[in-house]
Amino acid sequence: MQTDRPLWVPDAETLAQSPMAEFIAWCEQRFGRRFPDYDAFHKWSVTERGDFWTAVWEHCGVIGERGSQALINGERMLEARFFPEAKLNFAENLLRGSGGDAALIFRGEDKVRYRLSWDELRSLVSRLQQALKARGIGVGDRVAAMMPNLPETIALMLATASLGAIWSSCSPDFGEQGVLDRFGQIGPKLFVVCDGYWYNGKRQDVDAKVRAVAKTLGVPTLVVPYAGDSAGLAAAIDGGVTLPDFIAGFEARPLEFERLPFGHPLYILFSSGTTGVPKCIVHSAGGTLLQHLKEHRFHCGLKEGERLFYFTTCGWMMWNWLASGLAVGATLCLFDGSPFYPDGNVLFDFAAEERFAVFGTSAKYIDAVRKGDLTPATTHDLSALRLLTSTGSPLSPEGFSFVYEGIKSDVQLASISGGTDIVSCFVLGNPLKPVWRGEIQGPGLGLAVDVWNDEGRPVRGEKGELVCTKAFPSMPVMFWNDPEGAKYRAAYFERFDNVWCHGDFAEWTPHDGIVIHGRSDATLNPGGVRIGTAEIYNQVEQMPEVAEALCIGQDWQEDVRVILFVRLVPGVVLTEELSQAIKTRIRTGASPRHVPAKIIPVADIPRTKSGKIVELAVRDVVHGRPVKNKEALANPEALDLFAGLDALKS
């Protein structure tokens, strides 16, 4: 495939119908400005943040009282406050829809499928709201959920938010200690669980884990029926109650919404926890709402009634991002289980059947589809699909090419990057600009994104730290149990004064796009030259013999040497010829400096629950340092494969 021209260019019809283009024109009229192109509009959105975020509020019809001020202390990141006089409720803005059209469409592998209309969703939220209130849950209380990606999970979050309480969730595949490491820090007033879940065609039992966690938390436990015996599990827990019994005494009635300040806490999200107990990151109702409205409505171009899908669990911030699609009137398509059961077509079957407009997934999933020799472009009707988004890790240039060759030739591909820290994206798609192979299209509106070198100076044409130089609404309110803000400041503001340092190793492209080269704390430094791990993965994981790779820097003879671990496809052995082929691929595709000193085969590679490989944890194991929180991993036993390897001793 040619790389000297874009993979996708918006046609005249796309440009004319784009909500982004319509918003720019609206802002020109509203503020008496002229924006000759998107870049000029983005510059205005950053320099006039008060006007820009006011425009988002007005144009998207946010429900609430905005107040007279849009931004105070705007030049100080930690003191900035957006809409300090505003009052709103997050759930009220998500539940503006009504009627019999679908609000939520669910698939639980091939075992369960159902949908809720807007009226049915509002009815369920009303009954849950009343039941929560009757249990004494109100403003500032925490509700913690270990749940699959069910419609009931969305409804419970909305009911919690409607009361001004704070929602926090993880997925049911977390281990007992992993759940307690998270929820034990935040003191929930209610613990919500399922009675089991489906994965790879089999029922996964959670009874013993739920009983143990519930006993330690010592709070009432709400059991949602899904894949097991909810009544039996509830009866085995002190204070346990099933969802049907929880709402049995309440009939649906008009919803009530507690309007609270813009900065009132909405969510507690957790860092991955692979370097210690997870950080409890608190996000605001107003900041989350405005940022998600901007991303869904303008960057994704979502319109009322369109189908929005993201493959995610409730332990990843993309679930929170997905839920906000209700605020623009989109229908959410929810999936829980394995994306490869009964085969790798299951998500594309769902997409074709429900006519997804937006299909969100991970770079790892796209690579797995490619390596599975699947070609949805020839097997599925994806005519409704106009935007495919990818996140979780950098999408390789070959992944970009495969999307256009194997999935859909005329789709906009938006590689996006941000994270739990901002419950949204710093860099993402832009429906007004071309898609170039291997590049994220650009920074989000209202976000002063840049790339800085170690001296704190902006750089072009070289790699550096991804930063944001001005405050934005979806910055965390705080970290839980961090009263002086010391952990918060250390996480983002220790590197550069008054500048958010995100921890990504990034680079501007000649097209004003962005390439993410991996986490900056996992970058390699052989001979004092910084190398992004993604640059190595982009080469080696394209080889048919390699299923997956992980790269670290090993301290060696007063320097650092690059070590590459490879998980090979079944039946392949790491011969000297294959090792040399891998090195040659890296040398020619990246540079001689990227070539590993050693290539070592392993049976498995450790990853987090959301599928991210954990380079730092492996680096600690290799250097004989303890890994502080193995419970954060989906497969912690894989770490044992890296301890005491003879190949690392010479």
ZAMARGU-4260 file (C-alpha; in steps of 0.2 Angstrom, whole numbers, plus 5000, padded with zeros to 4 digits):
<rodrens>
0) 5000/5000/5000 | 5006/5017/4996 | 5012/5028/5010 | 5015/5044/5001 | 4996/5048/5001
5) 4982/5047/5014 | 4973/5031/5018 | 4957/5041/5019 | 4951/5059/5014 | 4934/5066/5019
10) 4923/5068/5004 | 4912/5083/5000 | 4897/5075/5007 | 4906/5070/5024 | 4912/5088/5026
15) 4895/5095/5022 | 4886/5084/5035 | 4900/5084/5048 | 4894/5090/5065 | 4912/5097/5067
20) 4910/5108/5052 | 4893/5114/5058 | 4900/5118/5075 | 4914/5128/5068 | 4901/5138/5057
25) 4890/5140/5073 | 4905/5147/5083 | 4909/5159/5069 | 4892/5167/5070 | 4891/5166/5089
30) 4907/5174/5092 | 4909/5185/5076 | 4925/5176/5071 | 4932/5168/5055 | 4941/5151/5055
35) 4949/5148/5038 | 4953/5130/5043 | 4952/5117/5057 | 4969/5122/5064 | 4964/5140/5066
40) 4948/5134/5075 | 4959/5123/5086 | 4970/5137/5090 | 4955/5148/5095 | 4948/5134/5106
45) 4964/5134/5116 | 4968/5152/5117 | 4949/5157/5121 | 4945/5142/5132 | 4931/5151/5141
50) 4922/5155/5125 | 4926/5138/5118 | 4919/5127/5132 | 4904/5139/5133 | 4901/5135/5115
55) 4901/5117/5118 | 4889/5119/5133 | 4877/5129/5122 | 4878/5120/5106 | 4876/5103/5114
60) 4861/5109/5125 | 4868/5105/5142 | 4854/5104/5154 | 4858/5114/5170 | 4862/5132/5176
65) 4879/5138/5168 | 4882/5153/5178 | 4891/5169/5172 | 4909/5163/5172 | 4916/5150/5161
70) 4934/5149/5168 | 4943/5157/5183 | 4962/5155/5187 | 4964/5148/5170 | 4983/5151/5169
75) 4986/5140/5184 | 4983/5121/5180 | 4980/5116/5198 | 4969/5131/5203 | 4959/5133/5187
80) 4940/5131/5189 | 4928/5129/5174 | 4910/5135/5176 | 4912/5139/5195 | 4894/5144/5197
85) 4886/5130/5187 | 4874/5117/5193 | 4870/5101/5183 | 4867/5083/5185 | 4876/5070/5174
90) 4862/5058/5173 | 4850/5071/5168 | 4860/5075/5153 | 4861/5057/5148 | 4843/5053/5150
95) 4835/5066/5139 | 4829/5053/5127 | 4812/5045/5128 | 4801/5033/5117 | 4802/5016/5111
100) 4818/5016/5101 | 4833/5007/5108 | 4844/5015/5120 | 4854/5000/5125 | 4857/4984/5114
105) 4866/4970/5123 | 4875/4954/5118 | 4883/4942/5131 | 4892/4930/5119 | 4879/4918/5111
110) 4871/4916/5128 | 4861/4932/5131 | 4854/4946/5120 | 4841/4959/5124 | 4838/4978/5123
115) 4831/4992/5133 | 4821/5006/5125 | 4823/5024/5131 | 4807/5022/5141 | 4812/5006/5148
120) 4829/5013/5153 | 4821/5028/5161 | 4809/5016/5170 | 4823/5005/5177 | 4833/5020/5182
125) 4818/5028/5191 | 4816/5012/5202 | 4834/5010/5205 | 4835/5028/5210 | 4821/5026/5223
130) 4828/5010/5230 | 4846/5018/5232 | 4838/5033/5241 | 4828/5022/5252 | 4845/5013/5257
135) 4851/5030/5262 | 4863/5033/5247 | 4865/5051/5243 | 4877/5065/5238 | 4895/5060/5239
140) 4892/5042/5244 | 4901/5029/5234 | 4893/5014/5225 | 4906/5001/5220 | 4902/4988/5206
145) 4911/4972/5200 | 4900/4970/5185 | 4900/4964/5167 | 4896/4976/5153 | 4877/4974/5155
150) 4862/4987/5153 | 4859/4985/5171 | 4877/4992/5175 | 4873/5007/5164 | 4856/5010/5173
155) 4864/5008/5190 | 4878/5021/5186 | 4864/5033/5180 | 4854/5030/5196 | 4869/5033/5207
160) 4874/5049/5197 | 4856/5055/5198 | 4857/5056/5217 | 4874/5065/5217 | 4883/5049/5223
165) 4899/5043/5216 | 4901/5027/5204 | 4916/5016/5203 | 4917/5000/5194 | 4929/4985/5189
170) 4925/4969/5179 | 4921/4953/5187 | 4937/4944/5181 | 4947/4954/5194 | 4954/4944/5208
175) 4948/4946/5226 | 4964/4956/5231 | 4962/4967/5215 | 4944/4971/5220 | 4949/4975/5238
180) 4964/4986/5232 | 4952/4997/5223 | 4936/4997/5233 | 4944/4995/5250 | 4951/5013/5248
185) 4935/5022/5244 | 4923/5016/5257 | 4908/5011/5247 | 4890/5011/5254 | 4884/4998/5242
190) 4893/4984/5233 | 4886/4978/5217 | 4890/4961/5209 | 4884/4949/5196 | 4880/4930/5200
195) 4893/4924/5186 | 4897/4929/5169 | 4900/4921/5152 | 4918/4920/5144 | 4923/4909/5130
200) 4907/4899/5130 | 4908/4894/5148 | 4900/4901/5164 | 4913/4909/5175 | 4909/4907/5194
205) 4911/4921/5206 | 4902/4916/5221 | 4917/4912/5232 | 4926/4929/5227 | 4910/4939/5229
210) 4907/4932/5247 | 4925/4935/5252 | 4925/4953/5246 | 4908/4957/5252 | 4913/4951/5270
215) 4928/4962/5270 | 4919/4977/5263 | 4906/4974/5276 | 4892/4984/5266 | 4876/4978/5259
220) 4878/4969/5242 | 4867/4970/5227 | 4867/4954/5216 | 4862/4957/5198 | 4855/4941/5189
225) 4865/4936/5174 | 4873/4919/5173 | 4870/4910/5189 | 4860/4908/5205 | 4857/4926/5211
230) 4845/4922/5225 | 4857/4909/5232 | 4872/4920/5231 | 4862/4935/5239 | 4856/4923/5253
235) 4874/4918/5257 | 4880/4936/5260 | 4876/4946/5275 | 4865/4960/5269 | 4864/4953/5251
240) 4849/4956/5240 | 4845/4952/5222 | 4841/4966/5210 | 4822/4961/5208 | 4820/4961/5227
245) 4829/4978/5228 | 4817/4987/5217 | 4802/4977/5220 | 4793/4990/5231 | 4795/5004/5219
250) 4785/5009/5203 | 4792/5020/5190 | 4789/5038/5192 | 4796/5054/5185 | 4815/5055/5188
255) 4822/5067/5200 | 4840/5074/5198 | 4851/5082/5211 | 4859/5097/5202 | 4877/5100/5210
260) 4892/5110/5206 | 4901/5107/5189 | 4916/5100/5199 | 4906/5088/5210 | 4913/5070/5209
265) 4905/5058/5197 | 4917/5043/5195 | 4932/5036/5204 | 4943/5027/5191 | 4959/5017/5195
270) 4976/5017/5188 | 4982/5000/5183 | 4991/4997/5199 | 5006/4988/5192 | 5018/4998/5202
275) 5009/4999/5218 | 4991/5000/5225 | 4980/5008/5212 | 4978/5027/5212 | 4960/5032/5215
280) 4957/5046/5202 | 4941/5056/5205 | 4933/5064/5189 | 4920/5077/5189 | 4902/5077/5182
285) 4904/5093/5173 | 4921/5090/5166 | 4917/5072/5160 | 4901/5078/5152 | 4908/5092/5142
290) 4923/5083/5137 | 4913/5067/5131 | 4900/5078/5122 | 4914/5087/5113 | 4922/5070/5108
295) 4906/5061/5103 | 4897/5075/5095 | 4912/5083/5085 | 4927/5072/5084 | 4916/5056/5082
300) 4902/5065/5073 | 4889/5055/5082 | 4871/5059/5079 | 4855/5055/5087 | 4850/5037/5084
305) 4866/5031/5078 | 4874/5015/5085 | 4889/5017/5095 | 4900/5002/5100 | 4916/5000/5110
310) 4923/4983/5115 | 4927/4986/5133 | 4925/4980/5151 | 4918/4990/5166 | 4936/4991/5172
315) 4942/5002/5158 | 4939/5020/5156 | 4932/5017/5139 | 4916/5010/5147 | 4913/5027/5155
320) 4917/5035/5138 | 4905/5023/5130 | 4891/5027/5142 | 4891/5046/5138 | 4886/5042/5121
325) 4868/5043/5128 | 4870/5062/5130 | 4870/5064/5111 | 4855/5052/5109 | 4866/5038/5102
330) 4861/5020/5105 | 4874/5010/5114 | 4879/4993/5109 | 4886/4983/5123 | 4895/4967/5122
335) 4902/4956/5136 | 4913/4941/5134 | 4926/4935/5123 | 4928/4944/5106 | 4934/4927/5098
340) 4919/4916/5104 | 4912/4906/5095 | 4925/4913/5082 | 4933/4929/5077 | 4918/4936/5068
345) 4907/4938/5083 | 4909/4957/5084 | 4908/4960/5066 | 4892/4950/5066 | 4885/4961/5079
350) 4891/4977/5069 | 4882/4971/5053 | 4866/4966/5062 | 4864/4982/5072 | 4872/4993/5059
355) 4886/5001/5070 | 4890/5019/5064 | 4905/5019/5076 | 4915/5003/5081 | 4928/5005/5095
360) 4941/4993/5099 | 4959/4990/5104 | 4975/4990/5093 | 4978/4972/5100 | 4961/4966/5093
365) 4964/4973/5076 | 4981/4964/5076 | 4973/4948/5081 | 4960/4950/5068 | 4973/4952/5055
370) 4984/4937/5061 | 4968/4927/5061 | 4966/4929/5042 | 4949/4937/5044 | 4943/4949/5031
375) 4926/4957/5037 | 4927/4968/5021 | 4922/4952/5011 | 4911/4943/5024 | 4901/4957/5032
380) 4889/4971/5027 | 4898/4986/5036 | 4890/4999/5025 | 4884/5009/5040 | 4901/5009/5048
385) 4909/5026/5045 | 4921/5027/5060 | 4933/5014/5067 | 4942/5019/5083 | 4957/5011/5091
390) 4966/5013/5108 | 4974/5004/5122 | 4991/5004/5114 | 4998/5012/5098 | 4991/5005/5082
395) 5005/5000/5070 | 5006/5007/5053 | 5003/4989/5047 | 4987/4989/5058 | 4982/5005/5049
400) 4984/4996/5032 | 4975/4981/5037 | 4959/4991/5042 | 4958/4998/5025 | 4962/4981/5016
405) 4953/4969/5027 | 4939/4978/5036 | 4933/4993/5026 | 4941/5003/5012 | 4931/5019/5015
410) 4930/5020/5034 | 4938/5034/5044 | 4951/5026/5056 | 4954/5036/5072 | 4968/5030/5082
415) 4965/5039/5099 | 4975/5041/5115 | 4972/5048/5132 | 4968/5038/5147 | 4960/5035/5164
420) 4969/5050/5170 | 4958/5062/5160 | 4944/5049/5156 | 4945/5055/5138 | 4958/5058/5124
425) 4972/5071/5122 | 4974/5066/5103 | 4961/5058/5092 | 4951/5058/5076 | 4946/5073/5066
430) 4932/5070/5053 | 4939/5086/5043 | 4956/5079/5040 | 4964/5065/5031 | 4970/5049/5039
435) 4989/5045/5037 | 4996/5028/5039 | 5003/5026/5057 | 4997/5043/5063 | 4984/5049/5075
440) 4975/5064/5067 | 4978/5077/5079 | 4974/5085/5096 | 4957/5087/5104 | 4948/5104/5103
445) 4951/5114/5119 | 4967/5105/5123 | 4984/5113/5122 | 4994/5097/5117 | 5012/5098/5113
450) 5028/5088/5113 | 5042/5094/5124 | 5060/5088/5126 | 5069/5085/5142 | 5073/5104/5144
455) 5055/5108/5143 | 5055/5116/5125 | 5043/5111/5111 | 5050/5100/5098 | 5046/5095/5080
460) 5054/5081/5071 | 5060/5072/5086 | 5052/5062/5100 | 5048/5069/5117 | 5035/5070/5131
465) 5017/5072/5127 | 5011/5087/5138 | 4996/5099/5139 | 5001/5116/5143 | 4984/5124/5149
470) 4970/5118/5160 | 4955/5108/5153 | 4939/5103/5161 | 4942/5084/5162 | 4957/5085/5173
475) 4954/5075/5189 | 4946/5083/5204 | 4958/5075/5215 | 4965/5058/5220 | 4955/5049/5234
480) 4963/5049/5251 | 4976/5062/5245 | 4970/5077/5255 | 4985/5088/5252 | 4986/5084/5234
485) 5004/5077/5234 | 5000/5061/5224 | 4991/5071/5211 | 5005/5084/5209 | 5018/5070/5208
490) 5008/5061/5195 | 5007/5075/5182 | 5016/5091/5187 | 5033/5085/5195 | 5042/5085/5178
495) 5037/5102/5172 | 5030/5117/5182 | 5012/5121/5178 | 5011/5109/5164 | 5003/5092/5163
500) 5015/5079/5158 | 5006/5064/5153 | 5019/5050/5152 | 5018/5046/5134 | 5033/5046/5122
505) 5027/5056/5107 | 5031/5064/5091 | 5023/5077/5079 | 5022/5072/5061 | 5024/5083/5045
510) 5005/5082/5044 | 5002/5089/5061 | 4997/5072/5067 | 5004/5063/5082 | 5013/5046/5084
515) 5014/5038/5101 | 5029/5028/5104 | 5024/5020/5120 | 5025/5025/5139 | 5039/5037/5142
520) 5043/5027/5159 | 5045/5012/5148 | 5056/5020/5135 | 5073/5012/5132 | 5089/5021/5134
525) 5104/5011/5126 | 5119/5022/5125 | 5109/5037/5131 | 5097/5037/5116 | 5079/5036/5120
530) 5069/5023/5110 | 5050/5020/5111 | 5045/5002/5113 | 5031/5004/5100 | 5044/5006/5087
535) 5051/4989/5090 | 5033/4981/5091 | 5028/4989/5075 | 5041/4979/5066 | 5042/4962/5075
540) 5024/4959/5077 | 5021/4960/5059 | 5031/4944/5057 | 5020/4929/5054 | 5030/4919/5067
545) 5028/4931/5081 | 5011/4932/5090 | 5016/4945/5103 | 5031/4954/5110 | 5037/4964/5125
550) 5053/4974/5126 | 5063/4981/5141 | 5079/4989/5145 | 5091/4978/5156 | 5104/4987/5166
555) 5120/4980/5159 | 5139/4984/5162 | 5135/5002/5167 | 5123/5005/5152 | 5106/4998/5146
560) 5104/4984/5134 | 5088/4981/5124 | 5080/4964/5128 | 5066/4957/5117 | 5054/4944/5123
565) 5043/4935/5110 | 5028/4924/5111 | 5029/4914/5095 | 5014/4906/5086 | 5011/4888/5090
570) 5023/4876/5082 | 5037/4889/5079 | 5054/4888/5087 | 5066/4903/5089 | 5080/4897/5078
575) 5096/4907/5075 | 5089/4910/5057 | 5073/4917/5065 | 5082/4927/5078 | 5093/4935/5064
580) 5077/4938/5053 | 5069/4948/5068 | 5085/4958/5070 | 5086/4962/5052 | 5067/4967/5052
585) 5070/4979/5066 | 5086/4986/5059 | 5079/4990/5042 | 5062/4995/5048 | 5067/5006/5063
590) 5086/5008/5066 | 5101/4999/5071 | 5099/5006/5088 | 5083/4997/5090 | 5090/4980/5087
595) 5089/4970/5104 | 5105/4963/5112 | 5095/4947/5115 | 5079/4939/5109 | 5071/4927/5121
600) 5056/4916/5118 | 5042/4915/5132 | 5026/4905/5133 | 5016/4920/5138 | 5017/4939/5141
605) 5009/4947/5156 | 4995/4960/5153 | 4983/4971/5163 | 4964/4967/5163 | 4962/4979/5149
610) 4975/4970/5138 | 4990/4982/5140 | 5007/4973/5141 | 5016/4977/5157 | 5034/4982/5153
615) 5038/4990/5170 | 5032/4974/5179 | 5043/4963/5168 | 5058/4975/5170 | 5056/4974/5189
620) 5056/4955/5189 | 5071/4954/5178 | 5081/4966/5190 | 5075/4956/5205 | 5063/4969/5211
625) 5046/4964/5218 | 5031/4968/5208 | 5020/4977/5220 | 5002/4973/5214 | 5001/4957/5204
630) 4982/4957/5206 | 4981/4971/5193 | 4986/4958/5180 | 4975/4947/5170 | 4988/4933/5170
635) 5000/4936/5184 | 5007/4919/5183 | 5016/4924/5167 | 5028/4935/5177 | 5036/4920/5184
640) 5042/4916/5166 | 5054/4931/5167 | 5062/4927/5184 | 5080/4921/5184 | 5082/4918/5165
645) 5099/4911/5162 | 5099/4920/5145 | 5099/4937/5154 | 5115/4933/5164 | 5127/4935/5150
</rodrens>
